[in-house]
Amino acid sequence: MMKFRFRRQGADPQREKLKQELFAFHKTVEHGFPNQPSALAFDPELRIMAIGTRSGAVKIYGAPGVEFTGLHRDAATVTQMHFLPGQGRVLTLLDDDSLHLWEIVHHDGCAHLEEAIHFQAPSRPGFDGASGLPSLAHITVVLLVAAGDMAALGTEGGSIFFLDVPTLTLLEGQTLGPDEVLRSVPDDYRCGKALGPVESLQGHLRDPTKILIGYSRGLLVIWNQAARCAERIFLGNQQLESVCWERSGHTVVSSHSDGSYAIWAADTGDSPTAQPTVATTPYGPFPCKAINKVLWRSCASGEHFVIFSGGMPRASYGDRHCVSVLQAETLVTLDFTSRVIDFFTVHSTRPEDEFDEPQALAVLLEEELVVLDLQTPGWPAVPAPYLAPLHSSAITCSAHVANVPAKLWARIVSAGEQQSPQPASGASSWPITGGRNLAQEPSQRGLLLTGHEDGTVRFWDASGVALRPLYKLCTAGLFQTDCEHADSLAQAAEDDWPPFRKVGCFDPYSDDPRLGVQKVALCKYTAQMVVAGTAGQVLVLELSDTPAEQTVGVASLDLLQDREGFTWKGHERLSPRLGPLPWPAGFQPRALVQCLPPAAVTAVTLHAEWGLVAFGTSHGFGLFDYLRRSPVLARCTLHPSDSLAMEGPLSRVKSLKKSLRQSFRRIRKSRASGKKRTVAGSKLQEANAQLAEQAGPQDVEVTPVQRRIEPRSADDSLSGVVRCLYFADTFLRDAAHHGPTMWAGTNSGSVFAYALEVPAAVAGGEKRPERAVEAVLGKEVQLMHRAPVVAIAVLDGRGRPLPEPYEASRDLAQAPDMQGGHAVLIASEEQFKVFTLPKVSAKTKFKLTAHEGCRVRKVALATFASVACEDYTETCLACLTNLGDVHVFSVPGLRPQVHYACIRKEDISGIASCVFTRHGQGFYLISPSEFERFSLSARNITEPLCSLDVRWPRGATHIRHPRAT
Amino acid sequence: VRREDCCQHLDSRQDLFELTHSAGQSPFGAEFRRFSLERSKPGKFEEFYGLLQHVHKIPNVDVLVGYADIHGDLLPINNDDNYHKAVSTANPLLRIFIQKKEEADYSAFGTDTLIKKKNVLTNVLRPDNHRKKPHIVISLPQDFRPVSSIIDVDILPETHRRVRLYKYGTEKPLGFYIRDGASVRVTPHGLEKVPGIFISRLVPGGLAQSTGLLAVNDEVLEVNGIEVSGKSLDQVTDMMIANSRNLIITVRPANQRNNVVRNSRTSGSSGQSTDTSLPSCAPPPEPSLEPGEDDSDDDEDIVIEDSGEPRQIPRAAPSAESLQSLTQVELSFESGQNGFIPANEVSLPPVASGAGTEFETRAPDQKLLEEDGTVITL
């Protein structure tokens, strides 16, 4: 029955057409750093880089703005990626032994990444047909030979298979089994032992017929595939990890599980060669961990580079994530905060060049990408224009500021440049420059603010496809914290060997959880902002272009007022540093308000024109005049029977010590899981797992989950949490006079509206007269359904939301209609309601929960422009529900317009992190390190538009095989 | 009882109303009449008695006549004196009750008899209504507050039951729990197991248990007219809580033996309970459950102006609407509630009567809905 209600509304064909012109849902681009990267590849011809992830995603990056994303149908880990040089094609190997060929294809002038064909290695041959044929199970390495026409696949069984790449079909009869290789090996080396899995396959830059094969046991073979014979054999006896063939082909470098690497001469001496020319354990003599990968890069100067990962002394530095760069006598041990996945150098690959001359080293880590300039002395890091580690400290909140004025933008950029001096342009520019960004210059500047656990607020350029870091505001310096100087002490205690150098910015361990940023608000016209944190600290800051030394005034505001019988059991307030403090150029604190009890701030709003900041916690809300530095109002919202509100979030969860311990445990765990791959034991593990499954009770009768059906009552716990605060110039007391008002909504459906007496600024003057601001309670609304109030907005006489502070007085926005009747839109978790003002009576409403069974998580008013007509816009209410759906409603009619499934409902952190923009876009976290950007608007879409000049070899036709379903 | 008796004839031009309650052969059959009298010339009691018999078309039935005085007490009218006194108290309405003499409950007359009812008329008559402790009497049906009802018997399959729970205040919990489960459905592919929502537990003493209309393992099919299939347990929970002030649940009872079976022999759509052989009344053919109806509900938010007295937030009604028309709305709503059956007498035939009054209450609701603007009712 209920369904018809919506159908009838949608029956108007004109409205339907208009809706299509206004609304469309797209997930456009993923910002940040891919979660759980597992593979890396670089195409030196096109200068593009690919990153594969454990969830099967393939991401290709070139110049800023050039991005391609693909996702394997099976969410298997991408273990290896190989570019077909210059072709814009990449071959991926997943851990389910399937190979996939991806292509960058152009549609309508724009390039997209698409999967062309895939190949599933035939599973283990049947027992009857075994007949000694080697099995293609467990591909360990892939090598592209002959300009990518053919691929060699090394397997765990020691065999090498050959594959025709354009069609991904096995080339029968070319398979090279270990027995064939063993025939060329002296008997005493053979001694009945298997060669083990193929650990490495390397091609020769100039001679595609030769392949360097490295077996796990240590044997290295240069195999001539054309002649099908072993040209040279190196009888290594140390377990092999990786091999690098120097570009001239004269030298072979092998790295081993004992932390050593060996150099073999490939052009002289006898074959088989029994001993390497050099074997060294760089971090010896004590036992070292394996060197997982080694690269040898030659230079014209004769001082070649040896770059390797791992190899650290097991006992003292076995837990470090290191890449060592050695050139002649210079050794730098790059010390990273997360696991090394892979690395490559950007160097010349033209066969006619004699030397590699590496320009840059790119290291992919579990949590970030670091690029070092190898041509500038000191090998400085090159700031990345994208792939920013958003989660360098965990994101605790985010906010979007649209239409940032050019002046503020320039000031923020300049403050950011002073923070991290940009290296001199020229040699050390970003080396990954492939493709062209075809997207138009963004019409407006969008700023994304992220608050972090360590008390920082990061400013990101969210105008385009590449999310670029602009500026970082650090609030921790204002407070005395327990863990200070811990880092510097640890640093000093270290020896100067190995020569560690800390690189990268991923640092997830917060000094003090109380520093965490809970809410952020920025006034884009006055460059004033408010940052509120976990310990009830509310900081008002202002952008300054010059460094300054100043004392920050601290005011405390008791939100409990005179309520008796409450004792705060949570964390203590942060103690501010007294006296003048030096502040660099950028946002500098003007005032600090401390809420008491020091519970986390749950809502904050700023009105720079009135010089007021309002903030709320689980106990009440306060209003502070930061121009006069005096509190205006404090109101307790606690229900007398609410006991939970007095327990801090941290007292119940964990102590600081415990959290540190847990983080260390986490590190160890991630290291343990980061083992390169399970070798022989995997079958045993599988069998064990199966046994364990069988042994367990087959179907445990799970007690069904049941839900109590009871309406909310007034005395539910945490009912006093202030959920939203709002300033508006509207009619509260009578229909004749409008004036400043402040609105607060709580978790239990209460709305408080205060009429404010703000001394008016003298015409033309910026300063407000020195008179106290007064607040008088005008209205108190109790929503009968008692659902938490998530947003409040006042609509003018035309039903449009009131402009932001300063927009009206500075003619930056259309002035609101102050003649007609205003209305207030109150959005709770269950319903949207519009009430008339000043007499509060219900005008329209929509009961979302009663109809759909979903609850409101985020709402925002957004302006939607039509694709058909540039001037036509509508203001609508965008809403994200607990099921991850996005609904759009008309305002003030509150009629449902469209809805889309956006986020999986299980993805609670994604739903909690969602932030809408003013123009119908939004962001949410798809992993701790990535924002997904989506748009609801049919017109305002920010998506990658780029092209890449690919070259198809020998006019190869574009083969497209029908995909198996 | 004649079906048309449930209609009201309202005429706003009249200056004196009379509301008559007649206890008919059905304990819940109530008839309402409004008519006017000249206040200055009321005439004699015999004429008035005759007029009542004429108005109600009961010329040969002996009745007792009573009226509600300014204190809200039910007092008899049986001579010219108390008749004139009664007319003089009309302010501007006079509420008259008539009962059949053979069924008359004489104890109904006296002090405080009408006070228990939160009746609009009582309030009109006596705005300073204060509560005194009533002595225990077996009350008239309108003294009961409905707590639950079975509705839409005529349009639902016999295997289903649509139950309405009335949640007043917070003194009594709704008192039930729901869970996930599997139910077997007949589909084109044969029998299939599909996920469903079931009642898992009834709280002793809760509203759900006290009605006797819901039981553990009943499958929940709809909540306030919205099908729950395809919705998660949490979604259904949220829907029920959001509708908790006027919750209408359609269930397929686990115990199918107490279903209301419609008897096609009696008439097109008359209903009969399998538990009882009592004759039943024909329900009106219209479905009584309108999805939009819940929008006219109860959940009026409270606003406190300038820290003064709380008031209910009124609907933004057109200013043309007079106080009188508002009174009408409330009047008819009240009569609708009075028509509901007490919970423990469910199996009695007046199920249909309940549905009938339900139908009646809808007219003003629809008017409100149109004003509301959010929804368009079918």
Boltz contact constraints between the chains, C-beta under 6 A:
constraints:
  - contact:
      token1: [A, 1]
      token2: [B, 225]
      max_distance: 6.0
  - contact:
      token1: [A, 1]
      token2: [B, 291]
      max_distance: 6.0
  - contact:
      token1: [A, 2]
      token2: [B, 225]
      max_distance: 6.0
  - contact:
      token1: [A, 2]
      token2: [B, 226]
      max_distance: 6.0
  - contact:
      token1: [A, 2]
      token2: [B, 291]
      max_distance: 6.0
  - contact:
      token1: [A, 5]
      token2: [B, 375]
      max_distance: 6.0
  - contact:
      token1: [A, 8]
      token2: [B, 376]
      max_distance: 6.0
  - contact:
      token1: [A, 704]
      token2: [B, 179]
      max_distance: 6.0
  - contact:
      token1: [A, 706]
      token2: [B, 177]
      max_distance: 6.0
  - contact:
      token1: [A, 706]
      token2: [B, 179]
      max_distance: 6.0
  - contact:
      token1: [A, 706]
      token2: [B, 200]
      max_distance: 6.0
  - contact:
      token1: [A, 707]
      token2: [B, 178]
      max_distance: 6.0
  - contact:
      token1: [A, 707]
      token2: [B, 233]
      max_distance: 6.0
  - contact:
      token1: [A, 707]
      token2: [B, 237]
      max_distance: 6.0
  - contact:
      token1: [A, 708]
      token2: [B, 177]
      max_distance: 6.0
  - contact:
      token1: [A, 709]
      token2: [B, 174]
      max_distance: 6.0
  - contact:
      token1: [A, 709]
      token2: [B, 176]
      max_distance: 6.0
  - contact:
      token1: [A, 709]
      token2: [B, 240]
      max_distance: 6.0
  - contact:
      token1: [A, 710]
      token2: [B, 173]
      max_distance: 6.0
  - contact:
      token1: [A, 710]
      token2: [B, 174]
      max_distance: 6.0
  - contact:
      token1: [A, 711]
      token2: [B, 241]
      max_distance: 6.0
  - contact:
      token1: [A, 711]
      token2: [B, 244]
      max_distance: 6.0
  - contact:
      token1: [A, 713]
      token2: [B, 170]
      max_distance: 6.0
  - contact:
      token1: [A, 777]
      token2: [B, 307]
      max_distance: 6.0
  - contact:
      token1: [A, 779]
      token2: [B, 303]
      max_distance: 6.0
  - contact:
      token1: [A, 780]
      token2: [B, 304]
      max_distance: 6.0
  - contact:
      token1: [A, 781]
      token2: [B, 301]
      max_distance: 6.0
  - contact:
      token1: [A, 781]
      token2: [B, 303]
      max_distance: 6.0
  - contact:
      token1: [A, 782]
      token2: [B, 302]
      max_distance: 6.0
  - contact:
      token1: [A, 783]
      token2: [B, 301]
      max_distance: 6.0
  - contact:
      token1: [A, 784]
      token2: [B, 299]
      max_distance: 6.0
  - contact:
      token1: [A, 784]
      token2: [B, 301]
      max_distance: 6.0
  - contact:
      token1: [A, 785]
      token2: [B, 299]
      max_distance: 6.0
  - contact:
      token1: [A, 830]
      token2: [B, 242]
      max_distance: 6.0
  - contact:
      token1: [A, 836]
      token2: [B, 316]
      max_distance: 6.0
  - contact:
      token1: [A, 840]
      token2: [B, 303]
      max_distance: 6.0
  - contact:
      token1: [A, 840]
      token2: [B, 313]
      max_distance: 6.0
  - contact:
      token1: [A, 841]
      token2: [B, 313]
      max_distance: 6.0
  - contact:
      token1: [A, 841]
      token2: [B, 314]
      max_distance: 6.0
  - contact:
      token1: [A, 841]
      token2: [B, 316]
      max_distance: 6.0
  - contact:
      token1: [A, 842]
      token2: [B, 313]
      max_distance: 6.0
  - contact:
      token1: [A, 842]
      token2: [B, 315]
      max_distance: 6.0
  - contact:
      token1: [A, 843]
      token2: [B, 316]
      max_distance: 6.0
  - contact:
      token1: [A, 844]
      token2: [B, 373]
      max_distance: 6.0
  - contact:
      token1: [A, 844]
      token2: [B, 374]
      max_distance: 6.0
  - contact:
      token1: [A, 845]
      token2: [B, 374]
      max_distance: 6.0
  - contact:
      token1: [A, 846]
      token2: [B, 374]
      max_distance: 6.0
  - contact:
      token1: [A, 849]
      token2: [B, 238]
      max_distance: 6.0
  - contact:
      token1: [A, 849]
      token2: [B, 242]
      max_distance: 6.0
  - contact:
      token1: [A, 850]
      token2: [B, 242]
      max_distance: 6.0
  - contact:
      token1: [A, 850]
      token2: [B, 243]
      max_distance: 6.0
  - contact:
      token1: [A, 853]
      token2: [B, 231]
      max_distance: 6.0
  - contact:
      token1: [A, 853]
      token2: [B, 235]
      max_distance: 6.0
  - contact:
      token1: [A, 853]
      token2: [B, 238]
      max_distance: 6.0
  - contact:
      token1: [A, 853]
      token2: [B, 239]
      max_distance: 6.0
  - contact:
      token1: [A, 855]
      token2: [B, 238]
      max_distance: 6.0
